Amino acid sequence: MDLTPGGVVLDLRGEINGFAKEALNAAYAEAEAKNPETILLNFEEISYINSTEIALILILLAKARLEAPPPSLRPERPLR
């Protein structure tokens, strides 16, 4: 996790699969606790992500939208 003037960057690395769920939730909770304006997800070093974990990321997005004031949750770089 990196703090930037505009928010927090979560650097995701390796494979995002069922084993990563707890770590991803914990990292998001830690970032959220810093009360940032923006939470950026850096997918640059992801080698694999399965559909279940894509759903988890969508759940984090939905959760972010329910927060008041809502942080912006978006990829740091465009997905290809």
C-alpha positions as CSV (number, residue, x, y, z in Angstrom):
1,M,0.0,0.0,0.0
2,D,1.3,3.4,-1.0
3,L,0.0,6.7,0.3
4,T,-0.2,9.5,-2.3
5,P,-1.5,13.0,-2.1
6,G,-4.7,11.9,-3.8
7,G,-5.3,8.8,-1.8
8,V,-4.1,5.2,-1.4
9,V,-2.7,2.8,-4.0
10,L,-3.2,-0.9,-3.4
11,D,-0.5,-2.8,-5.4
12,L,-1.9,-6.2,-6.4
13,R,0.7,-8.8,-7.4
14,G,0.8,-12.4,-8.7
15,E,-2.4,-14.5,-8.8
16,I,-5.6,-13.2,-7.4
17,N,-7.6,-16.3,-6.6
18,G,-9.5,-17.8,-3.6
19,F,-6.4,-17.7,-1.4
20,A,-6.1,-13.9,-1.9
21,K,-9.7,-13.0,-0.7
22,E,-8.8,-12.4,2.9
23,A,-5.6,-10.5,2.0
24,L,-7.5,-8.3,-0.4
25,N,-10.3,-7.6,2.1
26,A,-7.7,-6.7,4.8
27,A,-5.8,-4.5,2.5
28,Y,-8.9,-2.6,1.4
29,A,-10.0,-2.3,5.1
30,E,-6.6,-0.9,6.0
31,A,-6.7,1.6,3.1
32,E,-10.3,2.6,3.9
33,A,-9.3,3.2,7.6
34,K,-6.9,6.0,6.3
35,N,-10.0,7.8,5.1
36,P,-8.6,8.5,1.6
37,E,-10.3,10.6,-1.1
38,T,-9.4,7.8,-3.6
39,I,-8.4,4.2,-3.4
40,L,-6.5,3.1,-6.5
41,L,-6.1,-0.5,-7.5
42,N,-2.8,-1.2,-9.3
43,F,-3.3,-4.4,-11.5
44,E,0.1,-4.0,-13.3
45,E,1.8,-7.0,-11.7
46,I,-1.2,-9.4,-11.8
47,S,-0.5,-12.6,-13.6
48,Y,-3.9,-14.2,-13.2
49,I,-7.3,-13.3,-11.7
50,N,-10.2,-15.7,-11.7
51,S,-13.9,-14.8,-12.1
52,T,-14.7,-15.2,-8.4
53,E,-12.1,-12.6,-7.5
54,I,-13.3,-10.3,-10.2
55,A,-16.6,-10.5,-8.4
56,L,-14.9,-9.7,-5.1
57,I,-13.4,-6.5,-6.7
58,L,-16.9,-5.6,-7.9
59,I,-18.2,-6.0,-4.4
60,L,-15.4,-3.7,-3.1
61,L,-16.5,-1.2,-5.8
62,A,-20.2,-1.5,-4.6
63,K,-19.1,-1.0,-1.0
64,A,-17.1,2.1,-1.9
65,R,-20.1,3.6,-3.6
66,L,-22.2,3.1,-0.4
67,E,-19.6,5.0,1.7
68,A,-20.3,8.6,2.6
69,P,-18.4,10.5,1.2
70,P,-17.7,7.8,-1.4
71,P,-14.1,7.1,-2.2
72,S,-13.2,6.6,-5.8
73,L,-12.2,3.0,-6.5
74,R,-10.6,2.5,-9.9
75,P,-7.7,0.8,-11.6
76,E,-4.5,2.9,-11.5
77,R,-3.9,2.0,-15.2
78,P,-6.4,1.0,-17.8
79,L,-7.1,-2.8,-18.0
80,R,-6.2,-4.5,-21.2
